[in-house]
Amino acid sequence: MTLPVSASRPSRRLVLQGIGASLALLSTTALTGPGFAQSEASESFAFSFDDLSARMRDTAAGPYEHATFKMPELFAGLDYDAYRKIQYRPGRGKWADLNAGFQVQAFHLGWLFPEPIKLYELADGKATPFSFASADFEYHDTALGAEAAKVDFPGVAGFRLNYPLNTPDKVDELVSFLGASYFRALGRDNLYGQSARGLLLNSWLEGPEEFPRFSEFYLERPTAGAPLVLYAALDSQSVTGAYRFEITPANDGEQATIMDVTARLFFRNDVEQLGVAPLTSMFLYAETNRNNFDDYRPQVHDTNGLSITRETGETMWRALDNVAARGDSYFWENNPRAFGLDQRGRDFETYQDAGAHYELRPSARVEPVGDWGQGNIRLIEVPSTLEVDDNIVAFWVPADPVKAGQEREYRYKLLWGNLVPDGKALAYVVETRAGAGGVSGVTNAHNLRKFVVDFKGGELESWNPETPPDVLANVSSGTIKTSTVSKIAANGVWRLVIDVEASGEPAHMELKAYLVGGGKQLTETWLYQWRAEV
């Protein structure tokens, strides 16, 4: 959704970014449309991923027909507070009797979620609709619950998968799909933070953004100890899609929950910019911009950097920022090994928030499978003054333009969890700081800016502090006036300090730096985009 900076942006308190796009599609007509061709069938029917793919290919060959739905008046006027009082009853989870770990619970219709999805169980090659009723939900507004029991149940807006993620005797929420093509997941000992999307079209370009929607889901009946496999149908004005997700929960030997994703896409129209494997997060402030926020907490963010592993194996860390000028960065790559939005601060002391616990928010990493060719990893940083805004987006933009009638398939792994680098091969960036440049205690030039980068791990752990590594650094505009490297005895990190003199009044400045020694690179590559306040 392309909005001016001052306009209302999607809100995390409203559960997921971009859900407002669904509101624009709300109609008062009956349920119709190709996405619901089998939606009212109560009997089982044959299903396979290839069959779903063929159906979505055929759907893309015709004009877009959005399925419309008449919301019962009882639920049409629910606000946020009223909606959150409707909760799925834990004891009514589907598959609870299978003792396979996974359970299915649903999200009620209403508020920002006016359109039902269709949800099927797969067993022995057959798809059978899951059945839900008002009795599956706890209406904490007793009057609403009494009225809900009198009307035909309108369907569900989304679903979540629960699983004993952290301890064998307690079922936790693992994955949820709710709104447009948004979904999110947890690793061990995580709380929900950033989200992913099935697809992104034309985000923050001149025209409006298009929000494809998952309208149908097919969940394979689970077996104990095996991954959960589900399929989804996606549709929008310009594209249809058939998706396969294989979900392996984190376990004692692996902190991350892993999704193996296959996306088969069929295009009705040309697409100005395709966004593959998009991630959406929140960054309010950290050590680079906290002076803009009057808040007792040192940092507030779900993630604080974009990580990229290049085809060559080089790893890069782009620290996030949030200032009045919107950031828009493109990182050219050929067959990247990985990219993701990471939360590297894993100590409570970093945030001091006993309610939100940002130290427990999961990182998410995309690992392409197969040949993705040339393209760009695009990072969008939207100005925000509230932590309820998801203002960070990262995704892959293939170099080849998308034309009507084309088909494409993308496969990738999507990892969720505490993905802080192990620091064995290379030292990694622990923190990025920024402030006025020059020497403390004297008046310095207003166009001098200081950047401080802390590295930890790799060969730096045993490096002699008396002979510091060398610095390789450059800036896109301006001049590097000084750069120093030293080991901080108090915490053991190696600190790089760079003073940059800006030339004129640049709108932004791209910085790049890393440490070298012994004829090789010792740290990951640090990247930063400094945008002057406007």
C-alpha positions in Angstrom: 0.0 0.0 0.0 1.7 3.2 -1.1 1.0 6.0 1.3 2.6 9.4 1.9 4.9 9.4 4.9 2.4 11.4 6.9 -0.5 9.1 6.2 -1.8 6.4 8.5 0.5 3.3 8.1 -0.3 -0.3 8.9 -0.3 -1.1 12.6 1.1 -4.0 14.5 -1.6 -3.5 17.1 -4.0 -4.2 14.3 -2.3 -7.6 14.2 -0.6 -7.5 10.7 0.6 -4.9 8.3 -1.5 -4.4 5.1 -4.7 -6.0 6.3 -6.5 -2.8 5.5 -6.3 -3.8 1.9 -8.9 -6.5 2.6 -11.3 -3.9 3.8 -11.4 -2.2 0.4 -12.6 -5.5 -1.1 -15.6 -5.9 1.3 -18.9 -6.3 -0.5 -22.5 -6.8 0.5 -23.2 -9.5 -2.1 -23.3 -13.2 -1.6 -20.2 -15.5 -1.6 -19.0 -15.9 -5.2 -15.8 -16.2 -7.3 -13.4 -18.8 -8.6 -11.5 -18.9 -5.3 -14.5 -20.6 -3.7 -15.3 -23.1 -6.5 -15.4 -25.9 -3.9 -15.9 -23.9 -0.8 -19.4 -25.0 0.0 -18.8 -28.6 -0.7 -19.1 -30.8 2.4 -17.9 -34.0 0.7 -14.3 -34.9 0.2 -12.6 -34.5 -3.2 -9.2 -35.5 -4.6 -6.3 -33.1 -4.0 -2.7 -32.8 -5.0 -0.2 -29.9 -5.3 -0.1 -30.4 -9.1 -3.9 -30.2 -9.2 -3.9 -27.0 -7.2 -1.2 -25.6 -9.5 -3.2 -26.4 -12.6 -6.3 -24.8 -11.2 -4.5 -21.6 -10.3 -2.9 -21.6 -13.8 -6.4 -21.9 -15.3 -7.7 -19.1 -13.0 -4.9 -16.8 -14.1 -5.9 -17.3 -17.7 -9.2 -15.5 -17.0 -10.1 -12.1 -15.6 -9.7 -11.4 -11.9 -13.0 -12.2 -10.0 -12.6 -11.4 -6.3 -14.8 -13.6 -4.1 -17.1 -11.3 -2.2 -18.9 -12.0 1.1 -21.7 -10.5 3.1 -20.6 -10.2 6.7 -23.4 -10.8 9.3 -24.3 -7.5 10.8 -23.6 -8.9 14.2 -19.8 -9.0 13.5 -19.5 -6.2 10.9 -19.2 -3.5 13.5 -16.7 -5.0 15.8 -13.8 -2.8 16.9 -10.4 -3.9 18.1 -11.5 -4.2 21.8 -14.6 -6.2 20.9 -12.8 -8.5 18.5 -10.1 -9.5 20.9 -12.7 -10.7 23.4 -13.5 -13.5 21.0 -11.0 -16.3 21.5 -10.8 -19.9 20.2 -11.5 -22.4 23.0 -8.2 -24.3 23.7 -10.0 -27.6 24.3 -11.6 -27.6 20.8 -8.3 -27.7 18.7 -8.6 -29.9 15.7 -6.2 -33.0 15.8 -5.8 -32.8 19.5 -6.9 -36.5 19.7 -4.2 -37.6 17.2 -1.3 -37.2 19.7 0.8 -36.0 16.8 1.7 -32.7 18.4 0.0 -30.3 16.0 -3.4 -28.7 16.7 -5.4 -26.4 14.5 -7.3 -23.4 16.0 -9.1 -20.7 14.0 -9.5 -16.9 14.1 -13.0 -15.4 14.1 -14.3 -13.1 11.4 -14.8 -9.5 12.1 -13.1 -6.2 12.7 -10.2 -6.0 10.1 -10.9 -9.5 8.9 -14.1 -9.5 6.9 -13.4 -12.3 4.5 -13.5 -16.0 5.2 -10.8 -18.5 4.1 -11.6 -22.1 3.2 -9.7 -24.6 5.4 -9.4 -28.3 4.5 -7.9 -31.4 6.0 -5.9 -33.7 3.7 -5.9 -37.4 4.3 -5.2 -40.2 1.8 -5.2 -37.8 -1.1 -8.6 -36.4 -0.2 -9.5 -32.9 1.0 -12.4 -32.5 3.5 -13.5 -29.1 4.8 -12.8 -28.5 8.5 -16.0 -27.6 10.3 -16.2 -24.7 12.7 -19.1 -23.3 14.7 -19.7 -20.5 17.2 -19.4 -23.1 20.0 -15.7 -23.3 19.1 -15.2 -19.8 20.4 -15.3 -18.1 23.8 -17.3 -14.9 23.5 -16.3 -12.9 26.6 -19.0 -10.5 25.6 -21.9 -12.7 26.7 -24.5 -10.8 24.8 -22.6 -11.2 21.6 -22.1 -14.9 22.3 -25.8 -15.4 22.8 -26.6 -13.7 19.5 -23.8 -15.5 17.7 -25.4 -18.8 18.6 -28.6 -17.8 16.8 -27.1 -17.0 13.4 -25.4 -19.2 10.8 -21.7 -19.3 11.5 -20.0 -17.3 8.7 -16.7 -19.0 8.6 -13.2 -18.2 9.9 -10.7 -15.5 9.0 -7.5 -17.5 9.5 -5.9 -20.2 11.6 -2.9 -21.0 13.8 -1.0 -24.2 14.4 -0.1 -25.1 18.0 2.6 -27.4 19.0 4.6 -28.3 22.2 7.4 -26.1 21.0 9.2 -25.3 24.3 8.2 -28.1 26.7 6.6 -31.5 26.0 3.7 -30.9 28.3 2.5 -27.5 27.0 1.1 -26.7 23.6 2.4 -23.3 22.3 1.4 -21.3 19.3 3.8 -22.1 16.5 2.5 -20.6 13.2 -0.4 -18.3 12.3 -1.9 -17.3 8.9 -4.2 -14.3 9.1 -4.9 -11.5 6.6 -4.0 -11.1 3.0 -0.9 -13.4 2.5 0.6 -12.7 5.9 2.0 -15.4 8.2 4.4 -15.6 11.1 6.1 -18.2 13.2 8.2 -18.8 16.3 11.4 -20.6 17.2 12.1 -21.9 20.7 11.6 -19.4 23.5 10.4 -16.7 21.1 7.5 -14.2 21.2 5.8 -13.1 18.0 7.5 -10.2 16.2 8.1 -9.9 12.5 5.9 -11.4 9.8 6.4 -12.9 6.3 4.1 -12.7 3.3 3.4 -15.0 0.4 4.1 -12.3 -2.2 4.6 -8.6 -2.5 3.6 -6.5 -5.6 4.7 -2.9 -6.2 5.4 -1.8 -2.7 6.2 1.9 -2.2 6.3 2.7 -5.9 4.4 5.5 -7.7 1.2 3.5 -8.0 -0.8 1.5 -5.4 0.5 -1.6 -3.8 -1.4 -4.8 -4.6 -2.0 -7.3 -1.8 -2.4 -10.9 -3.0 -4.5 -13.0 -0.7 -4.4 -16.6 0.5 -8.0 -17.7 0.2 -7.8 -21.5 0.6 -5.6 -23.8 2.8 -5.1 -27.5 2.7 -3.5 -29.1 5.8 -2.2 -32.6 5.7 -3.2 -34.7 8.7 0.0 -34.9 10.8 1.9 -37.9 12.1 4.0 -37.9 15.3 7.6 -36.7 14.7 7.1 -35.6 11.1 6.8 -32.1 9.6 3.4 -30.5 9.0 2.7 -29.9 5.3 0.1 -27.4 4.1 -0.9 -25.9 0.8 -2.4 -22.5 -0.1 -4.1 -20.9 -3.0 -3.2 -17.2 -3.7 -5.1 -14.8 -5.9 -5.0 -11.1 -6.8 -5.6 -8.8 -9.8 -2.2 -9.6 -11.4 -1.2 -13.1 -10.1 -2.4 -16.4 -8.9 -0.3 -18.9 -7.0 -0.1 -22.4 -5.5 2.1 -22.7 -2.4 3.4 -25.6 -0.4 4.8 -25.2 3.1 6.6 -27.9 5.0 6.9 -26.8 8.6 9.4 -28.4 11.0 9.1 -27.0 14.5 12.2 -26.2 16.5 13.4 -29.0 18.8 16.0 -29.6 21.4 18.8 -29.8 18.8 17.6 -26.9 16.7 16.4 -23.5 18.0 14.8 -22.4 14.7 11.5 -23.4 13.2 12.0 -24.2 9.5 9.6 -23.7 6.6 10.4 -25.2 3.2 8.4 -23.1 0.8 7.5 -23.7 -2.8 5.7 -20.9 -4.6 4.3 -21.5 -8.1 3.2 -18.2 -9.6 1.0 -17.5 -12.7 0.7 -13.9 -13.9 -2.4 -12.3 -15.4 -0.8 -8.9 -15.9 2.6 -7.3 -16.2 4.0 -6.5 -12.8 6.2 -3.4 -12.2 8.0 -4.9 -9.3 7.7 -8.5 -7.9 8.7 -9.0 -4.3 9.7 -12.6 -3.5 9.9 -14.0 0.1 9.0 -10.7 1.7 9.6 -10.0 5.4 7.9 -7.2 7.4 9.2 -5.9 10.8 9.3 -3.0 13.2 12.3 -0.8 14.0 11.6 2.3 16.1 15.0 3.2 17.5 18.4 1.9 18.7 21.8 3.4 19.4 21.9 5.3 16.0 18.6 7.3 16.5 17.4 7.0 20.1 17.9 10.8 20.6 14.7 11.3 18.6 12.6 9.4 21.2 11.8 10.4 24.8 11.6 6.9 26.2 13.2 5.2 29.2 13.9 2.0 27.2 17.4 1.9 25.5 16.1 0.3 22.3 12.7 -0.6 20.7 12.6 -2.9 17.7 11.6 -6.4 16.5 14.7 -6.6 14.3 17.7 -4.3 14.0 19.4 -5.3 10.8 19.3 -6.8 7.4 21.7 -9.7 7.0 22.9 -10.9 3.5 25.0 -13.9 2.6 26.3 -13.4 -1.0 27.0 -16.1 -3.6 30.7 -15.7 -2.8 30.1 -16.4 0.9 30.6 -12.8 2.0 28.3 -11.8 4.8 26.9 -8.3 5.1 25.1 -6.6 7.9 23.0 -3.5 7.2 22.0 -1.8 10.4 18.4 -0.4 10.3 17.5 3.2 10.8 14.3 5.3 11.4 14.4 9.0 10.6 12.1 11.5 8.9 13.5 10.6 5.5 12.3 7.3 4.1 15.0 4.8 3.3 15.0 2.7 0.1 18.0 0.5 -0.6 18.8 -2.0 -3.3 21.5 -4.6 -2.9 22.4 -6.3 -6.2 23.1 -10.0 -5.9 23.6 -13.0 -8.1 22.1 -16.2 -6.5 22.3 -15.0 -2.9 22.7 -17.7 -0.3 20.5 -16.0 2.3 19.0 -12.8 3.4 16.9 -11.9 6.4 15.8 -9.5 9.1 17.7 -10.3 12.4 17.2 -9.4 16.0 20.8 -9.5 17.4 20.2 -8.0 20.8 19.3 -11.0 23.0 19.7 -9.5 26.5 16.9 -8.0 28.6 19.3 -5.1 29.4 19.3 -4.0 25.8 15.6 -3.1 26.0 14.4 -3.0 29.6 10.9 -3.8 28.5 9.3 -6.3 30.9 6.1 -6.5 28.9 7.1 -6.6 25.2 10.4 -8.6 25.8 12.0 -7.5 22.5 14.9 -9.8 23.3 12.6 -12.7 22.5 11.5 -11.7 19.1 12.5 -14.1 16.3 14.9 -13.4 13.5 13.8 -14.6 10.0 16.1 -15.8 7.3 15.4 -16.7 3.7 17.7 -19.3 2.1 17.0 -19.6 -1.7 16.9 -23.1 -3.1 18.0 -23.5 -6.7 19.1 -20.8 -9.1 17.4 -17.4 -8.4 19.7 -15.6 -10.9 20.3 -11.9 -10.7 18.3 -9.4 -8.9 18.2 -7.1 -5.9 17.4 -7.5 -2.2 15.3 -4.4 -1.5 15.1 -2.8 1.9 12.4 -0.2 2.7 12.6 1.8 5.9 9.4 3.9 6.5 9.5 6.7 9.0 7.6 5.9 12.2 7.0 7.4 15.6 5.1 4.4 17.1 6.2 0.9 17.9 2.9 -0.4 16.7 3.9 0.3 13.1 5.5 -2.4 11.0 7.8 0.0 9.1 10.5 -2.3 7.7 10.2 -4.5 4.6 12.8 -6.7 2.9 12.4 -8.9 -0.2 14.0 -10.3 -3.3 13.4 -8.4 -6.6 14.3 -10.6 -9.7 16.1 -8.7 -12.5 13.9 -10.2 -15.2 10.7 -8.2 -15.5 7.4 -10.0 -15.0 5.1 -10.2 -18.0 1.5 -11.3 -18.4 1.2 -15.0 -19.1 4.5 -15.9 -17.5 4.9 -18.7 -14.9 7.6 -18.7 -12.2 8.5 -21.0 -9.4 10.5 -20.0 -6.3 11.7 -22.4 -3.6 13.3 -21.4 -0.3 13.8 -22.2 3.3 12.4 -19.7 5.8 14.0 -20.0 9.3 12.5 -18.4 12.4 14.3 -18.2 15.7 17.4 -16.8 17.5 19.7 -16.7 14.5 22.6 -14.7 16.0 25.8 -15.7 14.2 28.0 -18.2 16.0 31.1 -16.0 15.4 33.3 -18.9 14.6 34.4 -18.0 11.1 34.0 -14.2 11.1 33.5 -11.6 13.7 30.0 -10.1 13.5 28.5 -6.7 14.2 27.2 -6.5 17.8 26.0 -2.9 17.7 26.0 0.2 15.6 26.1 3.7 17.1 26.1 7.2 15.6 26.4 10.8 16.8 28.1 14.1 16.3 31.6 13.7 15.0 34.9 15.1 16.2 36.4 15.2 19.7 34.4 15.5 22.8 34.6 18.7 24.8 35.2 21.0 21.9 33.2 22.6 19.2 33.2 20.5 16.0 32.1 21.2 12.5 28.3 20.6 12.1 28.9 18.4 9.0 31.1 15.9 10.9 29.4 12.6 11.8 30.7 9.8 13.9 29.9 6.1 13.4 30.9 3.4 15.9 30.7 -0.3 15.1 31.4 -3.1 17.6 32.5 -6.5 16.4 32.7 -9.8 18.2 33.9 -13.3 17.5 36.1 -15.0 14.9 39.9 -14.5 15.0 39.3 -11.2 16.8 38.7 -13.1 20.0 42.4 -14.0 20.2 43.8 -11.0 18.2 46.6 -9.1 19.9 45.3 -5.7 21.1 48.7 -4.2 20.6 48.6 -4.7 16.8 45.0 -3.9 15.8 43.6 -5.1 12.4 43.4 -2.7 9.5 40.3 -0.9 8.3 38.8 -1.0 4.8 36.1 1.6 4.6 34.5 4.0 2.1 31.6 6.3 1.8 29.4 7.2 -1.2 29.8 11.0 -0.6 31.9 13.1 1.7 35.3 12.1 3.2 36.5 9.7 5.9 38.5 12.0 8.2 39.6 9.5 10.8 39.2 5.8 11.6 40.5 3.9 14.6 40.2 0.3 15.8 40.7 -0.8 19.4 39.7 -3.6 21.8 37.4 -2.6 24.6 38.6 -4.2 27.8 35.3 -3.8 29.6 33.4 -6.2 27.3 35.9 -7.7 24.9 34.5 -6.3 21.6 36.6 -4.6 19.0 35.4 -1.1 18.2 35.7 0.7 14.9 35.2 4.4 15.0 34.9 6.4 11.8 34.5 10.2 11.5 33.0 11.3 8.2 32.9 14.8 6.8 29.8 15.4 4.7 30.2 17.4 1.6 27.4 20.0 1.1 24.0 18.9 2.3 23.6 15.3 1.1 20.2 13.6 1.3 22.0 10.4 2.3 25.3 8.7 2.6 26.2 5.0 2.0 28.9 3.7 4.3 30.8 0.4 4.1 33.5 -1.0 6.4 35.2 -4.2 7.6 38.4 -5.3 9.3 41.3 -7.2 7.7 44.4 -8.8 9.0 46.7 -11.7 8.1 45.8 -11.2 4.4 42.1 -11.9 4.9 38.8 -10.4 6.0 38.2 -10.8 9.7 34.7 -9.4 10.0 31.4 -9.4 8.2 30.9 -6.3 6.0 29.1 -3.5 7.9 26.8 -1.3 5.8 24.8 1.7 6.8 22.7 4.4 5.1 22.9 7.7 6.9 19.9 9.9 5.9 20.1 13.6 6.9 17.1 14.8 9.0 14.7 16.8 6.9 
